[in-house]
Amino acid sequence: MKPIEDDCKTGLLTFMKSHHAVILDQWERFAGSIPAARKLDSIALRDHALGMLNAIESDLEVAQTPLEQAEKSKGHAPQARQDSPATLHGADRVLAGFTVIDTISEFRALRASVLALWNPNGDRAAAFASSELTRFHEAIDQALTESIRRFALDKEEYTRRFDTLLSSSPDFHYIVSVDGDILYVNVALCRQVGVPQEKFIGARVQDLFPAQAQRILSELRKVVATREPLRAEAQLPGADGAPVSYRYVLLPVVNSLGGIDAISGTARNISELKASEEVVHRNAYYDGLTQLPNRALFHDRLAQDLKHAARTAHPLALLYIDLDGFKEVNDRSGHAAGDELLKESARRLSACVRSSDTVARIGGDEFTVVLSEINDLLHIEILAQSILDELVKPFSIGESVYFISGSMGITVYPQDGQTPGELLGNADQAMYVAKQAGRNRFSFFTAQMRDSAWARLKIIDELRAALSLHQLEVYYQPIVDLASGAIVKAEALLRWQHPQDGLVLPDAFIGLAEQTGLIGEIGSWVFADALEHARLWTALLGRPFQVSVNKSPVEFMNLARMKNWDSDLAMLQPGGNQIAVEITEGLLLNDSRAIHDRLALLRGAGVQFTIDDFGIGYSSMSYLKKFKVDFLKIDQSFVKDMLHGADSGVFAETIIVMAHKLGLKVIAEGVETPEQRDMLKAMGCDYAQGFLFSAATPAARFTDMLTAGGG
């Protein structure tokens, strides 16, 4: 390539065609100094420049008539095609975020690049007089016109789309100056405020939003000072005057020189979100039925109240209340009645205390009350009694009236405990004592209760391990046929061979097993053992031999417990009647579908039913007819007194006659003397059991009794 100095003496067209690379390098240096172009790489800067050079060269090569040249000098050249290098350049610069000034500067850079290289030292006046140079300038101006026209059209289209987009949005969009002059608002904001868009533009924030102006201007200054986005929430009056919650963000609009020209903002109506958050909050921290604080919020408030009590040195009392008789109402009248009873109980409890005290529902029918800043223990007693008095008042629900009561445990900070866990455990123990003492009363926590609770927990822990350690054993007590004196049945009775305490009777641990859920596993094990020995003794005697198994009502109430019976029931042979389940009269009072289904399940497997301790409970003929029962057991209290009390004898004989009329057999328990046996036999009683015949004995010993002829 010849030196540029020599080429400068040639024509402009020839020079441009032979020096594209040099011109583009010079163009890149000039254009790269434009602020908007600094973010572009070399390829992006030079993308359309070569095409525009080629277009200018093509223009210079074509001869023009004087008329065409005159029209072109006036800017009336023919319309360029939409895909010309210049129009494409204008469209590209809109997308790249250039301003119109930046785009014009690029064409100035192209002009300067060519002229600086072609005529760096020549006679400038002579050069400008050149016809070829004039046409070059006209071609540059034509390309600039094409580019700016496309730039303007696209910019207007994007602006229109942007405004359409923002106007269709339910969110508020706006732009304000750093001084609070409103530069842009979308339709949604105009509608909310009730001001036309044309009156918005140019107005000041303090004129349209006087109540919020101080906060808004302060936030604008903060965005300018920090140059960081600001996010916040605020409330504005809605069309109906009700407050509407908004969450908004303010963003600094930074110009090419790094200054802040304006601040853009977006605000969204979050009233529904706030409402849903409130629902979530209430569901998380409040009981859905009574609207009282739930267990989680109760623990939080108790912790806060304890901190306050520690700072002020004022005592705090915690009341733990369990509703007596609620389960009976719930079981007999259904959950709807139970729910209404709980809601009314919550209302009565809340009415008894101060608004600063916390009443919470922490379980099914369990409530707590936190009394803060207590100055006199007598005040606690008075309040506790007033709560109990409210709970014993009749509950009118629908067309029915229900009666319940409350058992309450009370513990006091700081003398009884320091932490929420300690106080809750103390109050629970005291409530348990009140319930055991007869219900409808309150009991203060004492250190003796704590010791008793530890002992109770120790027994529970030992009971959990008793089954796996083979400490439990099933004893069998014979049931004899009074007519023949032969052993024809047996009752399975559980015993615990405790390593330290020796033989423990079920009265000492069955209640704990029911409370802890262990009754399911233990009951299933007893059931399987009884079935195994019933079959063993059936084979030994060569005739059916039945074993009675006591079933806790808890086992019937717990659906998970019934799953443990599946394997046992599968082994039963329908019609074999090798197992009789002893149930209480109280279970028959539960008229739930689940109880019906579970009794039917056992009946279908061949199991017979015995009503245990008949005569001391509800003793309703209707229940005996409603549920198919095979045996009645006369409670031992009647047997014990029938020789000396005429009433007991009459009761026993009445039970026997009634049972026989219904097609049932009768078993008398607690028979200890020949006189009792003979009297029962004379009354027509079918079977008897008691110490007169034998105490409950291990299975091996019972087998020996049958082998010896007892059966």
C-alpha positions in Angstrom: 0.0 0.0 0.0 1.3 3.5 -0.9 1.9 6.0 2.0 -1.2 8.0 2.9 0.6 11.2 2.2 0.8 10.2 -1.5 -2.8 9.0 -1.5 -4.0 12.3 -0.2 -3.2 13.7 -3.6 -5.6 11.3 -5.3 -9.4 11.6 -5.4 -11.5 11.0 -2.3 -13.4 8.1 -3.7 -10.2 6.3 -4.7 -8.7 7.0 -1.2 -11.7 5.6 0.6 -11.8 2.4 -1.4 -8.2 1.6 -0.8 -8.1 2.5 2.9 -11.1 0.9 4.6 -9.1 -0.6 7.5 -7.3 2.6 8.3 -10.5 4.6 8.2 -12.3 2.2 10.4 -9.4 2.2 12.9 -9.6 5.9 13.1 -13.4 5.8 13.3 -13.2 3.4 16.2 -10.9 5.7 18.1 -13.2 8.7 17.5 -16.4 6.8 18.2 -15.0 5.1 21.3 -14.8 8.4 23.1 -18.6 8.9 23.0 -20.0 8.1 26.5 -22.7 5.7 25.3 -20.2 3.8 23.1 -17.8 3.0 25.9 -19.7 -0.1 26.8 -19.4 -1.5 23.3 -16.6 -3.7 22.1 -14.7 -3.2 18.8 -17.0 -5.4 16.7 -20.1 -3.6 18.0 -18.6 -0.2 17.2 -17.6 -1.1 13.7 -20.7 -3.2 12.9 -22.3 -0.8 10.4 -19.4 1.6 9.6 -18.1 -0.5 6.7 -21.6 -0.7 5.2 -22.0 3.0 5.4 -18.6 3.6 3.8 -19.6 1.3 0.9 -22.9 3.2 0.6 -21.1 6.6 0.5 -18.7 5.2 -2.2 -21.6 4.0 -4.2 -23.2 7.4 -4.0 -20.0 9.1 -5.2 -19.7 6.7 -8.1 -23.2 7.5 -9.5 -23.4 10.6 -11.7 -26.0 13.2 -10.6 -27.9 15.7 -12.6 -28.0 19.3 -11.3 -31.6 18.9 -10.2 -30.7 15.7 -8.2 -27.8 17.5 -6.6 -29.9 20.5 -5.7 -32.6 18.3 -4.2 -30.1 16.3 -2.3 -28.4 19.4 -0.9 -31.8 20.4 0.5 -32.2 17.0 2.2 -34.8 15.8 -0.3 -33.0 12.7 -1.4 -35.1 9.6 -2.2 -36.2 7.6 0.8 -33.7 4.9 1.7 -34.7 1.3 2.1 -35.4 0.0 5.6 -32.4 -2.3 5.6 -29.8 0.2 4.5 -26.7 0.3 6.7 -27.7 3.7 8.0 -31.2 2.7 9.0 -29.9 -0.5 10.6 -27.4 1.6 12.5 -30.1 3.8 13.9 -32.3 0.9 15.0 -29.3 -0.8 16.6 -28.4 2.4 18.6 -31.9 2.7 20.0 -31.5 -0.9 21.4 -28.0 -0.1 22.7 -29.4 2.8 24.7 -27.7 5.6 22.8 -29.2 9.1 22.8 -29.8 11.0 19.5 -26.7 13.2 20.3 -24.6 10.1 20.7 -25.8 8.7 17.4 -25.1 12.0 15.6 -21.6 12.1 17.2 -20.8 8.7 15.5 -21.5 10.2 12.1 -19.4 13.2 12.9 -16.6 10.7 13.9 -17.0 8.9 10.5 -16.7 12.2 8.7 -13.7 13.3 10.8 -12.0 9.9 10.3 -12.1 10.2 6.5 -11.1 13.8 6.2 -8.4 13.6 8.8 -6.7 10.8 6.9 -7.3 12.0 3.3 -6.3 15.7 3.7 -4.3 16.1 7.0 -2.0 18.8 5.6 -3.5 20.0 2.4 -5.1 23.2 1.5 -8.4 23.0 3.5 -10.1 25.7 1.4 -9.3 24.0 -1.9 -10.5 20.7 -0.5 -13.8 22.1 0.7 -14.3 23.6 -2.7 -14.0 20.2 -4.3 -17.2 18.9 -5.9 -16.3 15.4 -4.8 -16.0 16.6 -1.2 -19.3 18.3 -1.4 -20.9 15.1 -2.5 -19.1 13.2 0.3 -20.7 15.6 2.9 -24.1 15.2 1.3 -23.7 11.4 1.4 -22.7 11.6 5.1 -25.7 13.9 5.8 -28.0 11.6 3.9 -26.8 8.5 6.0 -27.2 10.6 9.1 -30.7 11.6 8.1 -31.6 7.9 7.4 -30.2 6.8 10.7 -31.8 9.5 12.8 -35.2 9.0 11.1 -35.1 5.3 12.0 -33.8 6.1 15.4 -36.7 8.5 16.0 -39.3 6.1 14.7 -38.0 3.2 16.8 -37.6 5.4 19.8 -41.2 6.6 19.5 -42.4 3.1 19.0 -40.5 1.8 22.1 -41.8 4.8 24.1 -45.3 4.0 23.0 -45.0 0.4 23.8 -43.4 1.2 27.1 -46.2 3.6 28.0 -48.8 1.1 26.8 -47.2 -1.6 29.0 -47.0 0.6 32.0 -50.5 1.9 31.5 -52.0 -1.6 31.3 -50.2 -2.5 34.5 -52.2 -2.4 37.7 -49.1 -1.3 39.5 -48.1 2.4 39.8 -45.2 3.6 37.7 -43.8 7.1 37.9 -40.7 9.2 37.3 -39.9 12.3 39.4 -37.1 14.8 39.4 -34.7 15.0 42.3 -36.6 18.0 43.5 -40.0 16.2 43.4 -41.4 17.4 40.1 -43.5 14.7 38.4 -42.1 13.8 35.0 -44.2 10.7 34.2 -47.1 8.7 35.7 -49.0 5.7 34.2 -52.8 5.4 33.9 -53.2 3.3 37.1 -51.8 6.0 39.3 -53.9 8.6 37.7 -57.0 6.6 38.3 -56.1 6.0 41.9 -55.5 9.6 42.7 -58.3 10.9 40.4 -56.1 13.4 38.5 -55.8 13.4 34.7 -52.4 12.4 33.3 -51.8 15.8 31.7 -52.3 17.6 35.0 -49.9 15.2 36.7 -47.0 16.0 34.5 -45.1 19.0 35.8 -46.9 19.0 39.1 -45.0 18.8 42.4 -45.3 16.0 44.9 -46.2 18.3 47.7 -49.1 19.7 45.7 -50.7 16.3 44.9 -49.7 14.4 48.0 -49.5 16.9 50.8 -49.9 14.4 53.6 -47.1 12.2 52.4 -44.9 14.9 50.9 -42.4 15.2 53.7 -41.7 11.4 53.7 -41.6 11.2 49.9 -39.1 14.1 49.5 -37.0 12.7 52.3 -36.8 9.4 50.5 -36.0 11.1 47.2 -33.0 12.8 48.9 -31.9 9.5 50.4 -31.9 7.8 47.0 -29.9 10.7 45.5 -27.4 10.7 48.4 -26.9 6.9 48.5 -27.4 6.2 44.8 -29.0 3.0 46.0 -32.6 1.6 45.5 -35.0 2.3 48.3 -37.7 -0.2 49.2 -40.6 0.6 51.6 -44.3 0.2 52.3 -46.9 2.9 52.8 -50.7 3.4 53.0 -52.7 5.7 50.8 -56.5 6.3 51.0 -58.4 4.3 48.4 -61.4 5.5 46.4 -63.7 4.7 49.2 -61.5 6.4 51.8 -60.3 3.1 53.3 -56.5 2.7 53.6 -54.7 0.7 50.9 -51.3 -0.8 51.5 -48.6 -0.4 48.9 -45.1 -1.8 48.6 -42.8 0.4 46.4 -39.3 0.8 45.2 -37.4 4.0 44.2 -34.5 3.7 41.7 -32.0 6.4 40.7 -31.8 7.2 37.0 -28.1 7.7 36.3 -27.1 9.6 33.2 -24.0 8.9 31.0 -21.9 11.2 33.1 -22.7 9.4 36.3 -25.1 12.0 37.6 -28.7 11.4 38.7 -31.2 12.9 36.4 -34.4 11.6 38.0 -35.9 8.9 40.2 -38.2 6.2 38.9 -40.6 4.4 41.1 -42.9 1.4 41.1 -45.7 0.7 43.6 -47.8 -2.3 44.0 -51.1 -2.8 45.9 -50.4 -5.4 48.5 -53.6 -5.1 50.5 -54.7 -8.7 49.5 -51.2 -9.9 50.3 -51.3 -8.2 53.7 -54.7 -9.8 54.3 -53.4 -13.3 53.3 -50.4 -12.7 55.5 -52.7 -11.9 58.3 -54.6 -15.1 57.7 -51.3 -17.1 57.7 -50.3 -15.3 60.9 -53.6 -16.1 62.6 -53.4 -19.7 61.5 -49.9 -19.9 62.8 -50.5 -18.3 66.1 -54.2 -18.4 66.9 -56.6 -21.3 67.4 -59.0 -21.4 64.4 -62.0 -22.5 66.6 -61.8 -20.2 69.6 -59.6 -17.4 68.1 -57.5 -17.6 71.3 -53.7 -17.7 71.1 -52.5 -21.2 70.3 -49.7 -23.2 71.9 -47.0 -21.4 69.8 -48.1 -17.9 70.7 -48.8 -18.9 74.3 -45.1 -20.0 74.7 -43.9 -16.8 73.1 -46.1 -14.6 75.4 -45.2 -16.6 78.5 -41.5 -16.1 77.7 -42.1 -12.3 77.3 -44.1 -12.1 80.5 -41.4 -14.0 82.4 -38.8 -11.4 81.2 -41.0 -8.6 82.3 -41.6 -10.3 85.7 -37.9 -10.7 86.1 -37.3 -7.0 85.4 -40.1 -5.7 87.6 -39.8 -8.3 90.4 -43.6 -8.9 90.2 -44.8 -12.5 90.5 -46.5 -14.3 87.6 -49.1 -17.1 87.8 -49.8 -19.7 85.2 -53.2 -21.5 85.3 -53.6 -24.8 83.4 -57.3 -25.8 82.9 -58.7 -29.0 81.6 -62.5 -29.3 80.9 -64.1 -32.2 82.9 -66.7 -34.0 80.9 -65.9 -32.5 77.6 -65.1 -35.8 75.9 -68.4 -37.2 76.9 -70.2 -34.3 75.3 -68.1 -34.6 72.2 -68.6 -38.3 71.9 -72.3 -38.4 72.6 -73.5 -35.2 70.8 -70.9 -34.9 68.1 -68.1 -32.5 67.2 -70.4 -29.7 66.3 -71.7 -29.5 69.9 -68.2 -30.0 71.2 -66.9 -27.1 69.2 -69.6 -24.8 70.4 -68.9 -25.8 74.0 -65.2 -25.0 73.5 -66.0 -21.6 72.0 -68.3 -20.7 74.8 -65.7 -21.9 77.4 -63.1 -19.7 75.7 -65.4 -16.7 75.9 -66.1 -17.3 79.6 -62.4 -17.7 80.4 -61.6 -14.5 78.6 -64.3 -12.6 80.4 -62.8 -13.5 83.8 -59.4 -12.0 83.3 -57.8 -8.6 82.4 -57.1 -7.6 78.8 -53.4 -7.7 79.6 -53.6 -11.4 80.6 -53.2 -14.2 78.1 -55.9 -16.9 77.7 -54.8 -19.6 75.2 -56.0 -22.9 73.9 -53.1 -25.3 73.8 -54.9 -28.6 73.2 -58.3 -30.2 72.6 -60.0 -29.2 75.8 -57.0 -27.7 77.6 -56.6 -23.9 78.2 -54.0 -21.8 79.9 -54.1 -18.4 81.5 -51.1 -16.2 82.2 -51.6 -13.7 85.0 -48.9 -11.0 85.1 -48.0 -8.6 87.8 -49.7 -10.5 90.7 -49.4 -8.7 94.1 -51.5 -11.1 96.2 -51.9 -14.8 96.0 -55.4 -14.4 97.3 -56.2 -12.7 94.1 -55.2 -15.8 92.2 -57.5 -18.0 94.3 -60.4 -15.7 93.8 -59.9 -15.6 90.1 -59.4 -19.3 89.9 -62.7 -20.0 91.7 -64.5 -17.5 89.5 -63.3 -19.4 86.4 -64.5 -22.7 87.9 -67.8 -21.1 88.8 -68.3 -19.9 85.2 -67.5 -23.3 83.8 -70.1 -25.2 85.9 -72.9 -23.0 84.6 -75.1 -24.7 82.1 -74.1 -24.5 78.4 -77.1 -24.0 76.1 -76.1 -25.3 72.7 -78.9 -25.6 70.2 -81.8 -27.3 71.9 -79.7 -29.1 74.4 -78.1 -28.1 77.7 -74.8 -29.5 78.8 -72.9 -29.5 82.1 -69.2 -29.7 82.5 -66.6 -28.4 85.0 -62.9 -27.6 85.1 -59.8 -29.0 86.8 -57.2 -26.3 87.3 -53.5 -26.4 88.2 -51.7 -23.3 89.3 -48.0 -22.5 89.5 -46.3 -19.2 90.5 -43.1 -17.6 89.3 -40.5 -17.3 90.7 -40.9 -19.7 93.6 -42.1 -22.7 91.6 -39.9 -22.4 88.5 -37.9 -20.0 86.3 -38.5 -21.2 82.7 -41.7 -21.6 80.6 -41.1 -25.3 80.4 -40.8 -25.7 84.2 -43.9 -23.6 84.8 -46.0 -25.4 82.3 -44.9 -28.8 83.7 -45.7 -27.6 87.2 -49.2 -26.4 86.3 -49.9 -29.6 84.4 -49.0 -31.7 87.4 -51.1 -29.5 89.7 -54.1 -29.9 87.3 -53.7 -33.6 87.3 -53.8 -33.6 91.1 -57.0 -31.5 91.0 -58.6 -33.9 88.6 -57.6 -36.9 90.7 -59.0 -35.2 93.7 -62.5 -35.1 92.3 -62.5 -32.4 89.5 -64.2 -29.0 89.6 -61.4 -27.6 91.8 -58.0 -26.0 91.6 -54.7 -27.1 93.1 -51.5 -25.1 93.6 -48.2 -26.8 92.6 -46.1 -28.2 95.4 -42.6 -29.7 95.5 -44.3 -33.0 96.5 -46.1 -33.0 93.2 -42.8 -32.7 91.4 -41.5 -35.7 93.2 -44.6 -37.6 92.5 -44.4 -36.6 88.8 -40.8 -37.9 88.6 -41.9 -41.2 90.2 -44.7 -41.4 87.6 -42.3 -40.7 84.8 -39.9 -43.4 86.1 -42.8 -46.0 86.1 -43.7 -45.0 82.5 -40.1 -45.4 81.4 -39.8 -48.8 83.1 -43.2 -49.8 81.6 -42.0 -48.9 78.1 -39.2 -51.4 78.5 -41.2 -54.1 80.4 -42.5 -55.8 77.3 -39.2 -56.1 75.5 -37.5 -57.3 78.7 -40.2 -60.0 79.1 -41.3 -58.6 82.5 -45.0 -58.8 81.6 -46.8 -62.1 81.9 -50.5 -63.1 81.4 -52.1 -64.9 84.3 -55.3 -66.9 83.9 -58.2 -67.2 86.4 -60.6 -70.1 85.9 -64.3 -69.5 85.3 -66.3 -72.5 86.4 -69.7 -73.9 85.3 -71.8 -73.7 88.5 -73.9 -76.6 87.4 -71.0 -79.0 86.9 -68.2 -77.4 88.8 -65.9 -77.8 85.8 -63.5 -75.1 84.5 -65.0 -74.1 81.2 -63.5 -70.7 80.6 -60.7 -68.4 81.8 -60.0 -64.7 82.1 -56.6 -63.4 81.0 -55.2 -61.0 83.6 -52.0 -59.1 83.1 -49.2 -59.0 85.7 -45.9 -57.1 85.8 -42.9 -58.9 87.3 -41.0 -55.8 88.3 -37.3 -56.4 89.1 -37.4 -54.3 92.3 -41.1 -54.1 93.3 -42.0 -57.7 92.6 -45.4 -58.7 91.2 -47.4 -55.6 90.2 -51.1 -55.8 89.6 -52.6 -54.0 86.6 -54.4 -51.3 88.6 -50.9 -49.8 89.3 -49.9 -49.3 85.6 -52.8 -49.8 83.2 -53.9 -46.2 83.6 -50.4 -45.0 82.7 -50.4 -47.4 79.7 -53.6 -45.8 78.5 -52.4 -42.2 79.0 -49.1 -42.9 77.1 -50.5 -45.0 74.3 -48.6 -48.1 75.4 -52.0 -49.8 75.9 -52.1 -50.6 72.2 -48.9 -52.6 72.1 -49.6 -54.3 75.4 -53.2 -55.1 74.6 -52.2 -56.7 71.3 -49.6 -58.8 73.1 -52.1 -60.0 75.7 -54.6 -60.7 72.9 -52.2 -62.9 71.1 -51.1 -64.8 74.3 -54.7 -65.4 75.2 -55.5 -66.7 71.7 -52.5 -69.0 71.8 -53.5 -70.6 75.1 -57.2 -70.8 74.2 -56.2 -73.0 71.2 -53.7 -75.0 73.4 -56.4 -75.7 76.0 -59.0 -76.5 73.3 -56.7 -79.1 71.9 -55.9 -80.4 75.4 -59.5 -80.9 76.4 -60.9 -81.9 73.1 -63.6 -79.3 73.2 -63.9 -75.5 72.7 -62.3 -73.5 75.5 -62.8 -69.8 75.7 -60.5 -67.1 77.2 -61.8 -63.7 78.1 -59.6 -60.6 77.4 -60.2 -57.2 78.9 -60.1 -54.4 76.4 -59.5 -50.8 77.4 -62.0 -48.3 75.9 -58.9 -46.4 74.7 -58.0 -49.3 72.4 -61.4 -48.9 70.7 -61.1 -45.1 70.4 -57.6 -45.2 68.7 -57.8 -46.0 65.1 -54.0 -46.7 64.9 -54.5 -49.3 67.7 -57.0 -51.2 65.6 -54.3 -51.8 63.0 -52.4 -53.8 65.6 -55.3 -56.3 65.8 -55.2 -57.1 62.1 -52.7 -60.0 62.5 -54.6 -61.3 65.5 -58.0 -61.1 63.9 -56.6 -62.9 60.9 -55.8 -65.9 63.1 -59.3 -66.1 64.5 -61.6 -68.7 63.1 -65.1 -67.5 62.7 -67.5 -69.6 64.7 -64.8 -70.9 67.0 -65.7 -68.5 69.8 -62.3 -69.0 71.4 -62.0 -65.4 72.5 -64.4 -63.3 74.5 -63.7 -59.5 74.8 -64.7 -57.9 78.0 -65.9 -54.3 77.6 -67.4 -51.8 80.0 -70.8 -50.3 79.9 -69.2 -46.9 79.3 -68.0 -48.0 76.0 -71.5 -48.9 74.9 -72.5 -45.3 75.6 -70.2 -44.1 72.8 -72.6 -44.1 69.9 -69.9 -43.4 67.3 -69.8 -45.1 64.0 -66.2 -46.1 64.6 -67.1 -48.1 67.8 -69.9 -49.8 65.9 -67.5 -50.8 63.1 -64.8 -52.1 65.4 -67.2 -54.2 67.5 -68.6 -55.6 64.2 -65.1 -56.4 63.1 -64.5 -58.5 66.2 -67.9 -60.1 66.0 -67.3 -61.1 62.4 -64.1 -62.9 63.4 -66.1 -65.0 65.9 -65.3 -63.0 69.1 -68.0 -62.9 71.8 -68.6 -60.0 74.1 -68.9 -59.8 77.9 -70.1 -56.7 79.8 -67.8 -56.4 82.7 -68.8 -55.0 86.2 -72.5 -54.9 85.1 -74.7 -53.1 87.6 -72.4 -50.4 88.8 -72.5 -48.3 85.7 -75.2 -47.1 83.4 -77.0 -50.5 83.1 -79.3 -49.6 80.3 -81.4 -52.2 78.7 -81.4 -50.2 75.4 -77.6 -50.7 75.1 -77.9 -54.4 75.6 -80.4 -54.6 72.8 -78.5 -52.2 70.5 -75.2 -54.1 70.8 -75.1 -57.9 70.5 -73.7 -59.1 73.9 -73.2 -62.7 75.0 -72.3 -62.5 78.7 -73.0 -60.2 81.7 -70.6 -60.1 84.6 -72.2 -59.4 88.0 -69.9 -57.0 89.8 -68.2 -58.5 92.9 -69.6 -55.8 95.1 -73.1 -57.4 94.8 -71.6 -60.9 95.3 -69.8 -59.7 98.5 -72.9 -58.2 100.1 -75.7 -60.5 99.0 -75.5 -62.8 102.0 -75.8 -59.8 104.4 -77.7 -57.2 102.4 -81.1 -58.0 100.9 -80.8 -55.4 98.3 -77.6 -56.9 96.8 -79.2 -60.3 96.6 -82.2 -58.8 94.8 -80.0 -56.9 92.4 -78.0 -60.0 91.6 -81.1 -62.1 91.1 -82.7 -59.4 88.9 -79.6 -59.2 86.7 -79.7 -63.0 86.2 -83.4 -63.1 85.4 -83.1 -60.2 83.0 -80.1 -61.6 81.2 -81.7 -65.0 80.7 -84.8 -63.3 79.3 -82.5 -61.6 76.8 -80.7 -64.9 76.0 -77.5 -63.9 77.8 -75.3 -66.0 80.1 -74.3 -64.6 83.5 -70.8 -64.7 85.2 -70.5 -63.8 88.8 -67.0 -62.5 89.9 -65.5 -62.3 93.3 -66.9 -65.5 94.6 -64.9 -66.4 97.8 -67.2 -68.7 99.9 -69.2 -71.8 99.3 -72.3 -69.9 100.6 -71.9 -67.3 97.8 -71.5 -70.1 95.3 -74.6 -72.0 96.4 -76.7 -68.8 96.5 -75.8 -67.9 93.0 -76.4 -71.4 91.8 -79.8 -71.3 93.3 -80.5 -68.0 91.5 -79.7 -69.7 88.2 -76.3 -68.0 87.6 -74.4 -69.8 84.9 -70.7 -69.2 85.7 -68.5 -67.9 88.6 -64.9 -67.0 89.3 -63.1 -66.0 92.4 -60.7 -67.1 95.0 -63.0 -69.9 96.1 -62.0 -71.7 92.9 -58.6 -70.2 92.2 -56.7 -67.0 92.1 -55.2 -65.9 88.7 -52.3 -68.2 88.0 -49.5 -68.5 85.4 -50.4 -70.3 82.2 -48.3 -73.4 83.0 -50.1 -73.8 86.4 -53.5 -73.3 84.7 -52.6 -76.1 82.3 -51.8 -78.4 85.3 -55.2 -77.5 86.8 -57.0 -78.6 83.6 -54.9 -81.7 83.3 -55.7 -82.6 86.9 -59.4 -82.7 86.0 -60.4 -79.2 86.8 -61.8 -78.9 83.3 
